[in-house]
Amino acid sequence: MDTVIARLGKPHGIKGEFTVEVRTDRPDERLVPGQTYSTDPDIGELTLRTARWHRDRLLLTFDEVPDRNRAEEIRNTLILSEQEDDEVEDDAWYLEDLIGLRVFDGETQVGEIVDVTNGTAQDLLHMKHVDGHQALIPFVTEIVPEVDVEAGWVKVTPPAGLFDAS
């Protein structure tokens, strides 16, 4: 089974280099020069030429992307890698598995997860509140102490004002 390990972002410079939204806990192990990766949408396999960190951003180049024009054409493409059986931890989830989960504060359903943003410091859950507005929930144990993907819910302990409409 393939899993998303990165999303190609904006081109960086003129030589086909990309900024990357990392979607793996181990980018230095999973994004290795010389490896080939499948893509979504399927634009053919990409062979990683270089991977380097610039400040807090990972920058990648691929043999099949010679310049900025091609990089711009395939921007937002997902980089896929085969999932290894020993990778799944008991308390780990794929971000896309969280979308659609019901959000409970105590026994009261307060919303539903509609999107997830992968952040450098922490991920953010985008919740559609039962009142219709959206709220961002930092995906940290203090605020989201329980997740049950199989049962379809997350429990939250929100600080005051987190779910207020702005």
N, C-alpha and C positions, 0 to 999 in steps of 0.2 A: 504494500500500500504506500502510495506517495503522500508526503506531507509537505506543506509550505514551509520553507526555511527563510525566505526573503522576498521582498517586493522591490523591483527596480524603481528608483525614484528619478529625480531630475538628473540630467547629464551634468557632469562636472568637467569643465574644460572642453577642448575640441577633439580629443583623441579617443572618444568612445567610453570614457569612464563614467560610472554611475554613482550617485549616492544611493544608499540601500536602507530600506526599513527592515531590520533584522527581525525574524520571527522564530528564532531558535535560541535556546539558552546557551548553546555552545557554538557560536559562529566560527571561532578559530579552528574547531575540529570538523565542522560540517562544510565550510566554504574554503576548500583547499585548491590552490592552483593545480591545474592538470585534470581535475575532475570534470565530468560532464553532467549536466543537469537537464531534466525535462522542464517544460514551461507550460503555463496556463495564462492566456490562451496558447495553444500549441503553435509556436513559431519555429519549431525544430529544437534540437538539443543545443545547449550553449556550453562551451568549454571555458572554464575559468582560467584566465591568463594571470591576473594579479588580484590580490586582496590586501588592502592596507587601511590602517586607521588614520583619520585626519581629525584631530580634536576628538569629539565623541561620535563621529560618523564613520561608518565603514564604506569604503570606496572599492568598487570592483571593475575589472575590465574582462572582456570575453573575446576569444579569437574571432568570433563571428560578427563582432561589432567594431568596424574599423574607424568610425568617426561619430561626431556629435549628431549628425543628421539621422543615422541609423539608431543611435541611442534614443533620440527623441521619438522616433517611430515606435519603439517597443517599450517606452516608458509605462510603468504600472504593471508590467508583466510579472507574474509570480514565478519564483524559482522553486522547483520541487526536488525532493530527494526521497529515496526509498527509506521508509521508517524501519529502524532496527528493533527487533522484539524487546531487547533489554533497555530501550530508551524510555519506556513509559513508566513513570513513577506513580505511586498511589495518590499523591496529592498534587498531581500535575494534569493540566488539561490543555487541549489545543484551543486557542482563542476563538476559533470559529464554532467550537462546541458550546460556548457560553451564550451565543446569540439565540434568543428565543426563550431563555430561562426566565421563569417568574421570579420576582423579587419580593421577599417577605421581610417586614420589620416586625419581629415577634410573630404573632399568628395572622397579621394583617397583610394581604397582598397590596403592595404599593406601586408595582409596575412590572415592566418586562424589559429584559436586555435586548436592545435593537442593534447595537454595534459595539465594537471594541477597538480602542486605539492602543497600539503597542508603543509604549513610551520608554525613554532611556532610564528614568528612575523608577517608574512604575507604569503599569497599564491602567487605562481608564475604561470603565464600563459605561456605555451610553444607555441610560434607562428612560423609557417612555413611561412617565408617571400615569397613574390611573386617571388623573385630572387632565391629561393631554399634553402637558409640557414635558420637556426633556431635562434630565439632570445627569451630571457626570459623577460617577462614583469611583474614587481611587481604589484600585484593586489591591488592597493591603489587608492583612489578617485582622487588624484592629477594626476595620469597617466592614469587611466581608469575611466573617469567621467561618462560615459553612457554605460549601458548594456541593450539591448532589446533582450531577449532570444526568444520571440515569433517572432520577425522580423528577427532574426538570425544574429545579429551583435553586436559589441562593438566599441565604439569610444575611441581613445587614444590621449593623448597629451604627446608624448614621449620627454624626455630630449635629448639633442644633443648626438648622438653616440649610442643610445640604440639599433637601428636596424642595425648598421654597422656589416658587416660580419667579423668574427674574423679569 
